[in-house]
Amino acid sequence: MHAHQHQQVQFLFQREHTYKLKEASFKGPCKAPVELQVKGTLQAPQDGAQLSKPDTWIEFSYLENFTLSGGGTFDGQGHKAWLANDCHKNSKCSIKNQDKQCENIRGTSSTPVAVKIACAKGLPCEKVEMTDIDLKYNRNQGSITSQCSNVKPTVTRVANTLACATKH
């Protein structure tokens, strides 16, 4: 989809349902503001072979004036993909959840947990980088924070409260 250069573009998943999403790409530059509002769950295909680019389900790149809101969930189906392969018994298996970058993110969060990275216990995330993240919490229901599970990211220029402050 190509957006008009000067009109705001909105993608709304407003009801708290599960929406099956094969894949999506949000690429800039775009002069108009872009908003993705997710209140339900966006769910990836169980079979990663359905993706046109390996390891890329939803891509956000080169965006300015981008707003992600709604408090919804991005379900990459990691647990089901793990059960569908034989990595738990095949030492030559090469499936890994690695080489992920979260960088140059600025803006506000409508919830105290502004950053949440949840990786599967049986398939932890590796080589995750968090760089130049500056988020503010715009309400008064506690302090801004982050939650991470089964990941140890490399952190550069990110406030401690956003750099996996709570680990599970």
TIRO-2110 file (N, C-alpha, C; in Angstrom, 1 decimal):
// TIRO-2110
0.8, -1.2, 0.0, N, 1, A
0.0, 0.0, 0.0, CA, 1, A
0.9, 1.2, 0.0, C, 1, A
0.6, 2.2, -0.8, N, 2, A
1.3, 3.4, -0.9, CA, 2, A
0.4, 4.5, -0.3, C, 2, A
0.9, 5.2, 0.6, N, 3, A
0.1, 6.3, 1.3, CA, 3, A
0.4, 7.6, 0.6, C, 3, A
-0.6, 8.5, 0.6, N, 4, A
-0.5, 9.8, 0.1, CA, 4, A
0.5, 10.6, 1.0, C, 4, A
1.3, 11.5, 0.4, N, 5, A
2.4, 12.1, 1.1, CA, 5, A
1.9, 13.0, 2.3, C, 5, A
0.7, 13.5, 2.3, N, 6, A
0.4, 14.5, 3.3, CA, 6, A
-0.9, 14.1, 4.1, C, 6, A
-1.5, 13.0, 3.9, N, 7, A
-2.6, 12.6, 4.7, CA, 7, A
-2.2, 11.5, 5.7, C, 7, A
-2.8, 11.6, 6.9, N, 8, A
-2.4, 10.6, 7.9, CA, 8, A
-3.0, 9.3, 7.5, C, 8, A
-2.2, 8.2, 7.7, N, 9, A
-2.5, 6.9, 7.4, CA, 9, A
-2.8, 6.1, 8.7, C, 9, A
-3.9, 5.4, 8.8, N, 10, A
-4.2, 4.7, 10.0, CA, 10, A
-4.5, 3.2, 9.6, C, 10, A
-4.0, 2.3, 10.4, N, 11, A
-4.3, 0.9, 10.3, CA, 11, A
-4.9, 0.5, 11.7, C, 11, A
-6.2, 0.2, 11.7, N, 12, A
-6.8, -0.1, 13.0, CA, 12, A
-7.3, -1.5, 13.2, C, 12, A
-6.9, -2.1, 14.2, N, 13, A
-7.4, -3.4, 14.7, CA, 13, A
-8.0, -3.2, 16.0, C, 13, A
-9.3, -2.7, 16.0, N, 14, A
-9.8, -2.1, 17.2, CA, 14, A
-10.5, -3.1, 18.1, C, 14, A
-11.0, -4.1, 17.7, N, 15, A
-11.7, -5.1, 18.5, CA, 15, A
-10.7, -6.1, 19.1, C, 15, A
-11.0, -6.6, 20.3, N, 16, A
-10.1, -7.5, 20.9, CA, 16, A
-10.3, -8.9, 20.4, C, 16, A
-10.0, -9.1, 19.2, N, 17, A
-10.1, -10.4, 18.5, CA, 17, A
-8.7, -10.8, 18.1, C, 17, A
-8.5, -12.0, 17.6, N, 18, A
-7.3, -12.5, 17.0, CA, 18, A
-7.4, -12.3, 15.5, C, 18, A
-6.5, -11.5, 14.9, N, 19, A
-6.4, -11.3, 13.5, CA, 19, A
-5.2, -12.1, 12.9, C, 19, A
-5.5, -13.0, 12.0, N, 20, A
-4.4, -13.7, 11.3, CA, 20, A
-3.8, -12.8, 10.2, C, 20, A
-2.5, -12.6, 10.3, N, 21, A
-1.8, -11.7, 9.4, CA, 21, A
-0.7, -12.4, 8.8, C, 21, A
-0.7, -12.6, 7.5, N, 22, A
0.3, -13.4, 6.8, CA, 22, A
1.6, -12.6, 6.9, C, 22, A
1.7, -11.4, 6.5, N, 23, A
2.9, -10.5, 6.7, CA, 23, A
2.5, -9.1, 6.4, C, 23, A
3.4, -8.2, 6.8, N, 24, A
3.2, -6.8, 6.6, CA, 24, A
4.5, -6.0, 6.6, C, 24, A
4.6, -5.0, 5.8, N, 25, A
5.8, -4.2, 5.7, CA, 25, A
5.4, -2.7, 5.8, C, 25, A
5.9, -2.0, 6.8, N, 26, A
5.7, -0.6, 6.9, CA, 26, A
7.1, 0.1, 6.7, C, 26, A
7.2, 0.6, 5.5, N, 27, A
8.5, 1.2, 5.1, CA, 27, A
8.4, 2.7, 4.7, C, 27, A
9.3, 3.5, 5.2, N, 28, A
9.4, 4.9, 4.9, CA, 28, A
10.3, 5.1, 3.7, C, 28, A
10.6, 6.3, 3.3, N, 29, A
10.1, 7.5, 4.1, CA, 29, A
8.7, 7.8, 3.7, C, 29, A
8.0, 8.4, 4.6, N, 30, A
6.6, 8.8, 4.5, CA, 30, A
6.5, 10.2, 5.1, C, 30, A
6.0, 11.1, 4.4, N, 31, A
5.9, 12.5, 5.0, CA, 31, A
4.6, 12.6, 5.9, C, 31, A
3.7, 11.8, 5.7, N, 32, A
2.4, 11.8, 6.5, CA, 32, A
2.6, 10.9, 7.7, C, 32, A
1.9, 11.3, 8.8, N, 33, A
2.0, 10.4, 10.0, CA, 33, A
1.3, 9.1, 9.7, C, 33, A
1.9, 8.0, 10.3, N, 34, A
1.4, 6.7, 10.2, CA, 34, A
1.1, 6.1, 11.5, C, 34, A
-0.1, 5.5, 11.7, N, 35, A
-0.5, 5.0, 13.0, CA, 35, A
-1.0, 3.5, 12.8, C, 35, A
-0.5, 2.6, 13.7, N, 36, A
-0.9, 1.3, 13.7, CA, 36, A
-1.5, 1.1, 15.1, C, 36, A
-2.8, 0.9, 15.2, N, 37, A
-3.5, 0.7, 16.5, CA, 37, A
-4.0, -0.8, 16.6, C, 37, A
-3.4, -1.5, 17.6, N, 38, A
-3.8, -2.9, 17.7, CA, 38, A
-4.3, -3.1, 19.2, C, 38, A
-5.6, -3.4, 19.3, N, 39, A
-6.2, -3.7, 20.6, CA, 39, A
-6.3, -5.2, 20.8, C, 39, A
-6.4, -6.0, 19.7, N, 40, A
-6.5, -7.4, 19.7, CA, 40, A
-5.1, -8.1, 19.6, C, 40, A
-5.1, -9.2, 18.9, N, 41, A
-3.8, -9.9, 18.7, CA, 41, A
-3.6, -10.1, 17.2, C, 41, A
-2.4, -9.7, 16.7, N, 42, A
-2.0, -10.0, 15.4, CA, 42, A
-1.2, -11.3, 15.4, C, 42, A
-1.6, -12.3, 14.6, N, 43, A
-1.0, -13.6, 14.7, CA, 43, A
-0.4, -14.0, 13.4, C, 43, A
0.9, -14.4, 13.5, N, 44, A
1.6, -14.9, 12.4, CA, 44, A
1.2, -16.2, 11.9, C, 44, A
1.5, -16.6, 10.7, N, 45, A
1.2, -18.0, 10.3, CA, 45, A
2.0, -19.0, 11.1, C, 45, A
1.4, -20.2, 11.3, N, 46, A
2.2, -21.2, 12.1, CA, 46, A
3.4, -21.7, 11.2, C, 46, A
3.2, -21.7, 9.9, N, 47, A
4.3, -22.2, 9.1, CA, 47, A
5.1, -21.0, 8.5, C, 47, A
6.3, -20.8, 9.0, N, 48, A
7.2, -19.7, 8.5, CA, 48, A
7.5, -19.8, 7.1, C, 48, A
7.3, -20.9, 6.4, N, 49, A
7.5, -21.0, 5.0, CA, 49, A
6.5, -20.2, 4.2, C, 49, A
5.4, -19.7, 4.8, N, 50, A
4.5, -18.9, 4.1, CA, 50, A
5.0, -17.5, 3.9, C, 50, A
6.0, -17.1, 4.6, N, 51, A
6.6, -15.7, 4.6, CA, 51, A
7.4, -15.6, 3.3, C, 51, A
7.3, -14.4, 2.7, N, 52, A
8.0, -14.1, 1.4, CA, 52, A
9.5, -13.9, 1.7, C, 52, A
9.8, -13.3, 2.9, N, 53, A
11.2, -13.1, 3.4, CA, 53, A
11.4, -13.9, 4.6, C, 53, A
12.4, -14.8, 4.7, N, 54, A
12.7, -15.6, 5.9, CA, 54, A
12.8, -14.7, 7.1, C, 54, A
12.3, -15.0, 8.2, N, 55, A
12.4, -14.3, 9.5, CA, 55, A
11.8, -12.9, 9.5, C, 55, A
11.0, -12.6, 8.6, N, 56, A
10.4, -11.2, 8.6, CA, 56, A
8.9, -11.4, 8.5, C, 56, A
8.2, -11.2, 9.6, N, 57, A
6.7, -11.3, 9.6, CA, 57, A
6.1, -9.9, 9.4, C, 57, A
6.5, -9.0, 10.4, N, 58, A
6.1, -7.6, 10.3, CA, 58, A
7.4, -6.8, 10.3, C, 58, A
7.5, -5.9, 9.3, N, 59, A
8.7, -5.1, 9.2, CA, 59, A
8.4, -3.6, 9.4, C, 59, A
9.1, -2.9, 10.2, N, 60, A
9.0, -1.5, 10.4, CA, 60, A
10.4, -0.9, 10.1, C, 60, A
10.4, -0.1, 9.1, N, 61, A
11.8, 0.5, 8.7, CA, 61, A
11.6, 1.9, 8.1, C, 61, A
12.6, 2.7, 8.5, N, 62, A
12.7, 4.1, 8.0, CA, 62, A
11.4, 4.9, 8.1, C, 62, A
10.8, 4.8, 9.3, N, 63, A
9.5, 5.5, 9.5, CA, 63, A
9.7, 6.7, 10.4, C, 63, A
9.1, 7.8, 10.1, N, 64, A
9.1, 9.0, 11.0, CA, 64, A
7.6, 9.2, 11.3, C, 64, A
7.3, 9.9, 12.4, N, 65, A
6.0, 10.2, 12.8, CA, 65, A
5.1, 8.9, 12.8, C, 65, A
5.7, 7.8, 13.3, N, 66, A
5.0, 6.5, 13.4, CA, 66, A
4.5, 6.3, 14.8, C, 66, A
3.2, 5.9, 14.9, N, 67, A
2.6, 5.7, 16.2, CA, 67, A
2.1, 4.2, 16.3, C, 67, A
2.5, 3.5, 17.3, N, 68, A
2.0, 2.1, 17.6, CA, 68, A
1.3, 2.2, 18.9, C, 68, A
0.0, 1.9, 18.9, N, 69, A
-0.8, 2.1, 20.1, CA, 69, A
-1.8, 1.0, 20.2, C, 69, A
-2.5, 1.0, 21.3, N, 70, A
-3.6, 0.0, 21.5, CA, 70, A
-3.4, -1.0, 22.6, C, 70, A
-2.1, -1.3, 22.9, N, 71, A
-1.9, -2.3, 24.0, CA, 71, A
-2.1, -3.7, 23.5, C, 71, A
-2.2, -4.0, 22.2, N, 72, A
-2.4, -5.3, 21.7, CA, 72, A
-1.2, -6.2, 21.7, C, 72, A
-1.3, -7.4, 21.1, N, 73, A
-0.3, -8.4, 21.1, CA, 73, A
0.2, -8.8, 19.7, C, 73, A
1.5, -8.9, 19.5, N, 74, A
2.0, -9.5, 18.3, CA, 74, A
2.4, -10.9, 18.6, C, 74, A
1.7, -11.9, 18.1, N, 75, A
1.9, -13.3, 18.4, CA, 75, A
2.6, -13.9, 17.2, C, 75, A
3.9, -14.1, 17.3, N, 76, A
4.7, -14.7, 16.2, CA, 76, A
4.6, -16.2, 16.1, C, 76, A
3.8, -16.8, 16.9, N, 77, A
3.6, -18.3, 16.9, CA, 77, A
4.9, -19.0, 17.2, C, 77, A
5.8, -18.4, 18.0, N, 78, A
7.1, -19.1, 18.3, CA, 78, A
6.9, -20.5, 18.9, C, 78, A
6.0, -20.6, 19.8, N, 79, A
5.8, -21.9, 20.5, CA, 79, A
5.4, -23.0, 19.5, C, 79, A
4.4, -22.7, 18.7, N, 80, A
3.9, -23.7, 17.7, CA, 80, A
4.9, -24.0, 16.7, C, 80, A
5.7, -23.0, 16.2, N, 81, A
6.8, -23.3, 15.3, CA, 81, A
7.8, -24.2, 15.9, C, 81, A
8.1, -24.0, 17.2, N, 82, A
9.1, -24.8, 17.9, CA, 82, A
8.6, -26.2, 17.9, C, 82, A
7.3, -26.4, 18.2, N, 83, A
6.8, -27.8, 18.3, CA, 83, A
6.8, -28.5, 17.0, C, 83, A
6.6, -27.7, 15.9, N, 84, A
6.5, -28.2, 14.6, CA, 84, A
7.8, -28.7, 14.0, C, 84, A
8.9, -28.2, 14.5, N, 85, A
10.2, -28.6, 14.0, CA, 85, A
10.8, -29.7, 14.9, C, 85, A
12.0, -30.2, 14.5, N, 86, A
12.6, -31.2, 15.3, CA, 86, A
13.9, -30.7, 16.0, C, 86, A
14.0, -29.4, 16.2, N, 87, A
15.2, -28.9, 16.8, CA, 87, A
15.5, -29.4, 18.2, C, 87, A
14.4, -29.8, 18.9, N, 88, A
14.7, -30.3, 20.3, CA, 88, A
15.4, -31.7, 20.3, C, 88, A
15.4, -32.4, 19.1, N, 89, A
16.1, -33.7, 19.1, CA, 89, A
17.2, -33.7, 18.0, C, 89, A
17.3, -32.7, 17.2, N, 90, A
18.2, -32.6, 16.0, CA, 90, A
19.3, -31.6, 16.3, C, 90, A
20.5, -32.0, 16.6, N, 91, A
21.6, -31.1, 17.0, CA, 91, A
22.0, -30.3, 15.8, C, 91, A
21.7, -30.7, 14.6, N, 92, A
22.1, -29.9, 13.4, CA, 92, A
21.1, -28.9, 13.0, C, 92, A
20.0, -28.7, 13.7, N, 93, A
19.0, -27.8, 13.4, CA, 93, A
19.5, -26.4, 13.5, C, 93, A
19.1, -25.5, 12.5, N, 94, A
19.7, -24.2, 12.5, CA, 94, A
18.6, -23.1, 12.7, C, 94, A
17.4, -23.5, 13.2, N, 95, A
16.4, -22.5, 13.4, CA, 95, A
16.8, -21.8, 14.7, C, 95, A
16.9, -20.4, 14.6, N, 96, A
17.2, -19.6, 15.8, CA, 96, A
16.5, -18.3, 15.7, C, 96, A
16.1, -17.8, 16.9, N, 97, A
15.5, -16.5, 17.0, CA, 97, A
16.6, -15.5, 17.3, C, 97, A
17.2, -15.0, 16.3, N, 98, A
18.4, -14.1, 16.6, CA, 98, A
18.5, -13.0, 15.6, C, 98, A
19.5, -12.1, 15.8, N, 99, A
19.8, -11.0, 15.0, CA, 99, A
18.6, -10.1, 14.8, C, 99, A
18.1, -9.6, 15.9, N, 100, A
16.9, -8.7, 15.9, CA, 100, A
17.4, -7.3, 16.4, C, 100, A
17.0, -6.3, 15.7, N, 101, A
17.4, -4.9, 16.1, CA, 101, A
16.2, -4.1, 16.4, C, 101, A
16.2, -3.4, 17.5, N, 102, A
15.2, -2.4, 17.9, CA, 102, A
16.1, -1.1, 18.0, C, 102, A
15.9, -0.2, 17.1, N, 103, A
16.7, 1.0, 17.1, CA, 103, A
16.0, 2.2, 16.6, C, 103, A
16.5, 3.4, 17.1, N, 104, A
16.0, 4.7, 16.8, CA, 104, A
14.5, 4.8, 17.0, C, 104, A
14.1, 4.4, 18.2, N, 105, A
12.6, 4.5, 18.5, CA, 105, A
12.4, 5.6, 19.5, C, 105, A
11.5, 6.5, 19.1, N, 106, A
11.2, 7.7, 20.0, CA, 106, A
9.7, 7.9, 20.0, C, 106, A
9.2, 8.4, 21.2, N, 107, A
7.8, 8.7, 21.3, CA, 107, A
7.3, 8.5, 22.7, C, 107, A
6.0, 8.2, 22.8, N, 108, A
5.4, 8.0, 24.1, CA, 108, A
4.7, 6.7, 24.1, C, 108, A
4.5, 6.2, 25.3, N, 109, A
3.8, 5.0, 25.6, CA, 109, A
2.5, 5.2, 26.4, C, 109, A
1.5, 4.6, 26.0, N, 110, A
0.2, 4.8, 26.8, CA, 110, A
0.1, 3.8, 27.9, C, 110, A
1.1, 2.9, 28.1, N, 111, A
1.1, 1.9, 29.2, CA, 111, A
2.5, 2.0, 29.9, C, 111, A
2.5, 1.7, 31.2, N, 112, A
3.8, 1.7, 31.9, CA, 112, A
4.9, 0.8, 31.3, C, 112, A
4.5, -0.4, 30.8, N, 113, A
5.4, -1.3, 30.1, CA, 113, A
5.5, -0.8, 28.7, C, 113, A
6.6, -0.1, 28.4, N, 114, A
6.8, 0.5, 27.1, CA, 114, A
7.5, -0.4, 26.1, C, 114, A
8.3, -1.3, 26.7, N, 115, A
9.1, -2.3, 25.9, CA, 115, A
8.9, -3.6, 26.5, C, 115, A
8.4, -4.6, 25.6, N, 116, A
8.3, -6.0, 26.1, CA, 116, A
8.8, -6.9, 25.1, C, 116, A
9.8, -7.7, 25.4, N, 117, A
10.3, -8.7, 24.5, CA, 117, A
10.1, -10.1, 25.2, C, 117, A
9.3, -10.9, 24.6, N, 118, A
9.0, -12.2, 25.2, CA, 118, A
9.4, -13.3, 24.3, C, 118, A
10.4, -14.0, 24.6, N, 119, A
10.9, -15.1, 23.8, CA, 119, A
10.7, -16.5, 24.5, C, 119, A
10.6, -17.5, 23.7, N, 120, A
10.3, -18.8, 24.2, CA, 120, A
11.4, -19.4, 25.1, C, 120, A
11.1, -20.1, 26.2, N, 121, A
12.1, -20.7, 27.0, CA, 121, A
12.9, -21.7, 26.2, C, 121, A
12.3, -22.5, 25.4, N, 122, A
13.0, -23.5, 24.6, CA, 122, A
13.7, -23.0, 23.4, C, 122, A
13.5, -21.7, 23.1, N, 123, A
14.1, -21.1, 21.9, CA, 123, A
14.4, -19.6, 22.3, C, 123, A
15.3, -19.4, 23.2, N, 124, A
15.5, -18.0, 23.6, CA, 124, A
16.1, -17.1, 22.4, C, 124, A
15.8, -15.8, 22.5, N, 125, A
16.3, -14.9, 21.5, CA, 125, A
17.8, -14.6, 21.8, C, 125, A
18.5, -14.6, 20.7, N, 126, A
20.0, -14.3, 20.7, CA, 126, A
20.3, -13.2, 19.8, C, 126, A
21.4, -12.5, 20.1, N, 127, A
21.9, -11.4, 19.3, CA, 127, A
20.9, -10.3, 19.1, C, 127, A
20.2, -9.9, 20.2, N, 128, A
19.2, -8.9, 20.1, CA, 128, A
19.9, -7.6, 20.5, C, 128, A
19.7, -6.5, 19.7, N, 129, A
20.3, -5.2, 20.0, CA, 129, A
19.2, -4.2, 20.2, C, 129, A
19.3, -3.4, 21.3, N, 130, A
18.5, -2.3, 21.5, CA, 130, A
19.3, -1.0, 21.5, C, 130, A
19.1, -0.1, 20.6, N, 131, A
19.9, 1.1, 20.4, CA, 131, A
19.1, 2.3, 20.2, C, 131, A
19.4, 3.4, 20.9, N, 132, A
18.8, 4.7, 20.7, CA, 132, A
17.3, 4.6, 20.9, C, 132, A
16.8, 4.2, 22.1, N, 133, A
15.4, 4.1, 22.4, CA, 133, A
15.1, 5.2, 23.4, C, 133, A
14.2, 6.1, 23.1, N, 134, A
13.8, 7.1, 24.0, CA, 134, A
12.3, 7.3, 24.0, C, 134, A
11.7, 6.6, 25.0, N, 135, A
10.2, 6.7, 25.1, CA, 135, A
9.8, 7.3, 26.5, C, 135, A
8.7, 8.0, 26.4, N, 136, A
8.2, 8.6, 27.6, CA, 136, A
6.8, 8.0, 27.9, C, 136, A
6.4, 7.9, 29.2, N, 137, A
5.1, 7.4, 29.6, CA, 137, A
4.2, 8.6, 29.8, C, 137, A
3.1, 8.6, 29.1, N, 138, A
2.2, 9.8, 29.1, CA, 138, A
1.0, 9.7, 30.0, C, 138, A
1.0, 8.8, 31.0, N, 139, A
-0.1, 8.7, 31.9, CA, 139, A
0.5, 8.6, 33.3, C, 139, A
-0.3, 8.5, 34.4, N, 140, A
0.2, 8.4, 35.7, CA, 140, A
-0.3, 7.1, 36.4, C, 140, A
0.1, 6.0, 35.9, N, 141, A
-0.3, 4.7, 36.5, CA, 141, A
1.0, 4.0, 36.8, C, 141, A
2.0, 4.7, 37.3, N, 142, A
3.3, 4.1, 37.6, CA, 142, A
4.4, 4.7, 36.8, C, 142, A
5.6, 4.1, 36.9, N, 143, A
6.7, 4.6, 36.1, CA, 143, A
6.9, 3.8, 34.9, C, 143, A
7.5, 4.4, 33.9, N, 144, A
7.8, 3.6, 32.6, CA, 144, A
8.8, 2.5, 32.9, C, 144, A
8.6, 1.4, 32.3, N, 145, A
9.5, 0.2, 32.5, CA, 145, A
9.5, -0.7, 31.3, C, 145, A
10.2, -1.8, 31.4, N, 146, A
10.2, -2.8, 30.3, CA, 146, A
10.2, -4.2, 31.0, C, 146, A
9.8, -5.2, 30.2, N, 147, A
9.8, -6.6, 30.6, CA, 147, A
10.4, -7.4, 29.5, C, 147, A
11.3, -8.3, 29.9, N, 148, A
11.9, -9.2, 29.0, CA, 148, A
12.0, -10.6, 29.5, C, 148, A
11.8, -11.6, 28.7, N, 149, A
12.0, -13.0, 29.1, CA, 149, A
12.8, -13.8, 28.1, C, 149, A
13.7, -14.5, 28.5, N, 150, A
14.5, -15.4, 27.7, CA, 150, A
15.3, -14.6, 26.6, C, 150, A
15.8, -13.5, 27.0, N, 151, A
16.6, -12.6, 26.1, CA, 151, A
17.6, -11.8, 26.9, C, 151, A
18.8, -11.6, 26.4, N, 152, A
19.8, -10.8, 27.0, CA, 152, A
20.3, -9.8, 26.0, C, 152, A
19.6, -8.7, 25.7, N, 153, A
20.0, -7.8, 24.6, CA, 153, A
21.3, -7.0, 24.9, C, 153, A
21.9, -6.6, 23.8, N, 154, A
23.0, -5.7, 23.9, CA, 154, A
22.3, -4.3, 23.9, C, 154, A
22.6, -3.5, 24.8, N, 155, A
21.9, -2.2, 25.0, CA, 155, A
22.9, -1.0, 24.8, C, 155, A
22.5, -0.1, 23.9, N, 156, A
23.3, 1.1, 23.7, CA, 156, A
22.4, 2.3, 23.6, C, 156, A
22.7, 3.3, 24.4, N, 157, A
21.9, 4.6, 24.5, CA, 157, A
20.4, 4.3, 24.7, C, 157, A
20.1, 3.5, 25.8, N, 158, A
18.7, 3.2, 26.2, CA, 158, A
18.7, 3.4, 27.7, C, 158, A
17.7, 4.1, 28.1, N, 159, A
17.5, 4.3, 29.6, CA, 159, A
17.4, 2.9, 30.3, C, 159, A
17.9, 2.8, 31.5, N, 160, A
17.9, 1.5, 32.2, CA, 160, A
16.5, 1.0, 32.4, C, 160, A
15.5, 1.9, 32.6, N, 161, A
14.1, 1.4, 32.8, CA, 161, A
13.5, 0.8, 31.5, C, 161, A
14.1, 1.1, 30.3, N, 162, A
13.6, 0.5, 29.1, CA, 162, A
14.5, -0.6, 28.6, C, 162, A
15.6, -0.9, 29.2, N, 163, A
16.5, -1.9, 28.8, CA, 163, A
16.3, -3.3, 29.5, C, 163, A
15.1, -3.8, 29.4, N, 164, A
14.8, -5.1, 30.1, CA, 164, A
15.0, -5.0, 31.6, C, 164, A
14.3, -4.0, 32.1, N, 165, A
14.4, -3.8, 33.6, CA, 165, A
13.8, -5.0, 34.4, C, 165, A
12.8, -5.6, 33.9, N, 166, A
12.2, -6.8, 34.6, CA, 166, A
12.5, -8.0, 33.7, C, 166, A
13.1, -9.0, 34.3, N, 167, A
13.4, -10.2, 33.5, CA, 167, A
12.7, -11.4, 34.1, C, 167, A
12.1, -12.2, 33.2, N, 168, A
11.3, -13.3, 33.7, CA, 168, A
12.0, -14.6, 33.2, C, 168, A
END
